Amino acid sequence: MESLATQTLIIFAIRTSRIPFLKSRPGGWLTATTLSVVVICIALTLSPLASRLGFTPLPWQFFAALVVLTVAYLVLVEFTKMVFYADPMHLAGQPRRTRGRVHRVERRAARFIHHGA
C-alpha cells in the first residue's frame, strides 16, 4: 500500500520542475484518477473483500505512518528536483564557457557551408 501511494503520487512531482499544486496545477482528470487509485487501494484493505483477497486488517498506526512517509518522500523528491534543476557546479580550475549558443550552432553548421568553388 505504501509503495502504491508513493509511486502514484510521485506523478505530480515529476510532471513539472515547479512545486506541484502550488506553482503548477495538474489537470482534473489526472488528479481524480490518481487519488482514486490510492482510495481504492485503502478501501480494499478495509472492505469485507479483504479477507478473500488475503489481506489482513491494518492498525490505525499504519495509516498514520503511511501519511508521514508519503509526505516525507514527496518532500525529498522536491528537494532532489531543486538540486537537479539548479545551475551546474563549476569546480575551481575548470574553465567556464564564454561562447554562447550562437557560436556552437555556427561551429556545427560550418561543415555544411561551402565557401567559393
C-alpha positions as CSV (number, residue, x, y, z in Angstrom):
1,M,0.0,0.0,0.0
2,E,2.9,2.4,0.8
3,S,4.5,1.7,-2.5
4,L,1.3,2.3,-4.4
5,A,0.6,5.5,-2.6
6,T,4.1,7.0,-3.1
7,Q,4.5,5.8,-6.7
8,T,1.1,7.1,-7.9
9,L,1.5,10.4,-6.0
10,I,5.0,10.9,-7.5
11,I,3.4,11.6,-10.8
12,F,2.5,15.1,-9.5
13,A,6.2,15.8,-8.6
14,I,7.9,14.5,-11.8
15,R,5.5,16.1,-14.3
16,T,6.9,19.6,-13.7
17,S,10.0,21.3,-12.4
18,R,7.8,23.5,-10.3
19,I,6.2,22.7,-6.9
20,P,3.1,20.7,-7.7
21,F,-0.3,22.1,-6.6
22,L,1.3,25.4,-5.5
23,K,3.0,26.7,-8.6
24,S,1.8,24.1,-11.2
25,R,-1.7,22.8,-11.1
26,P,-2.3,19.3,-12.6
27,G,-5.3,18.5,-14.7
28,G,-8.5,17.5,-13.1
29,W,-8.6,14.0,-14.7
30,L,-5.0,13.3,-13.6
31,T,-5.8,14.3,-10.0
32,A,-9.1,12.4,-9.9
33,T,-7.7,9.2,-11.3
34,T,-4.5,9.2,-9.3
35,L,-6.3,9.9,-6.0
36,S,-9.0,7.3,-6.8
37,V,-6.3,4.6,-7.2
38,V,-5.0,5.4,-3.7
39,V,-8.5,5.5,-2.2
40,I,-9.5,2.2,-3.9
41,C,-6.3,0.6,-2.5
42,I,-7.1,1.7,1.0
43,A,-10.8,0.8,0.7
44,L,-9.9,-2.8,-0.5
45,T,-7.9,-3.4,2.7
46,L,-10.8,-2.2,4.9
47,S,-13.7,-3.9,2.9
48,P,-15.2,-7.3,3.6
49,L,-13.5,-8.4,0.4
50,A,-10.1,-8.0,2.1
51,S,-10.1,-11.5,3.7
52,R,-10.9,-13.2,0.4
53,L,-8.0,-11.4,-1.2
54,G,-5.7,-12.4,1.6
55,F,-5.4,-9.0,3.2
56,T,-5.2,-8.7,7.0
57,P,-6.6,-5.7,8.9
58,L,-4.1,-2.9,9.3
59,P,-3.9,-0.9,12.6
60,W,-4.6,2.8,12.5
61,Q,-0.9,3.5,13.3
62,F,0.0,2.1,9.9
63,F,-2.2,4.7,8.2
64,A,-0.6,7.5,10.3
65,A,2.9,6.2,9.3
66,L,1.7,5.9,5.7
67,V,0.8,9.6,5.6
68,V,4.1,10.7,7.3
69,L,6.2,8.5,5.0
70,T,4.4,9.6,1.9
71,V,4.8,13.3,2.8
72,A,8.4,12.8,3.6
73,Y,9.0,11.0,0.4
74,L,7.4,13.8,-1.7
75,V,9.4,16.5,0.2
76,L,12.6,14.6,-0.5
77,V,11.7,14.4,-4.2
78,E,11.1,18.2,-4.3
79,F,14.5,18.8,-2.7
80,T,16.1,16.5,-5.2
81,K,14.4,18.3,-8.0
82,M,15.7,21.6,-6.7
83,V,19.3,20.2,-6.7
84,F,18.8,18.6,-10.2
85,Y,17.4,21.8,-11.8
86,A,20.0,24.1,-10.1
87,D,22.8,25.7,-12.1
88,P,25.7,23.2,-12.6
89,M,28.5,23.4,-10.1
90,H,31.7,24.9,-11.5
91,L,34.8,23.5,-9.9
92,A,37.9,25.6,-9.3
93,G,40.4,25.4,-12.2
94,Q,37.8,24.4,-14.8
95,P,37.3,27.0,-17.5
96,R,33.8,28.3,-17.9
97,R,32.2,28.5,-21.3
98,T,32.4,32.1,-22.5
99,R,31.0,31.5,-26.0
100,G,27.3,31.2,-26.3
101,R,24.7,29.2,-28.2
102,V,25.3,31.1,-31.5
103,H,28.9,30.1,-31.6
104,R,28.0,26.4,-31.1
105,V,25.4,26.5,-33.8
106,E,27.8,28.2,-36.3
107,R,30.5,25.7,-35.4
108,R,28.2,22.7,-36.1
109,A,26.9,24.2,-39.3
110,A,30.3,25.1,-40.6
111,R,30.8,21.7,-42.2
112,F,27.8,22.3,-44.4
113,I,28.7,25.8,-45.6
114,H,30.9,25.8,-48.7
115,H,32.9,29.0,-49.4
116,G,33.9,29.6,-53.0
117,A,34.2,26.9,-55.7
